[in-house]
């Protein structure tokens, strides 16, 4: 009887050790799924009407991950929360983010071009060409948490009537545009291409003023532990060349990348 008990205990210990080993091995194994969070930005990253991920940044990232044998899992989040999720390790990559943000590890690959202009009501009379100084007496909206180009940041620091807002969770970014329509602000500084398309799609009584007030490039922001993955993705996309990038830009915008980069 004692021998039978000993055998049972012996095999029980082995079973526990095997389960523990399997658990530890699974925990140590690298995941083939890369968690990517984003705030929608057409034409770079968005869901189409069928719920499929689309955009220039999406196709760039997916092409690289596919070559590396990895899969992307996208999650739409408010911008500030997306950054926090990557910092905490809940997500792996935030895309796109503006260069100059020091909280994440930046890619060398450019995933978007942010060309900023003033959006105003059609009824607002303002003499062109538009400059930041011509907005001095207006109530101006900017997005909280965004890192704007230096010239816009310096101007906003001394402007008397700046209102910082966030995009709502409606997925369309309509809040600042509706605020302009309802007379709650005079101008909004945002990407000119995206804003023009949104104004047209929703038949808003707004217009995008020219020329642009500033621009910057947007990259992917990685967890600091993922320098190797960052380098691998950069390497794969660099090997694809400019022709691949231009093909994607033309697919989504009708223009080559040089139209947005100014090069």
Buried (B, 14 or more C-beta within 10 A) or exposed (E): EEEEEEEEEEEEEEEEEEEEEEEEEEEEEEEEEBBBBBBBBBBBBBBEEEEEBBBBBBBBBBBBBEBBEBEBEBEBBBBBBBBBBBBEEBBBBBBBBBBBBEEBBBBEBBBBBBBBBBBBBEEBEEEEEBEBEBBEEBBBBBBEBBBBBEEBBEBBEEBEEBBEBBBEEEEBBBBBBEBBBEEEBBBBBBBBBBBBBBBEEEEBEBBBBEEBBBBBBBBBBBBEEBEEBBEBBBBBBEEBEEEEBBEBBEEBBEEBBEBBEEE
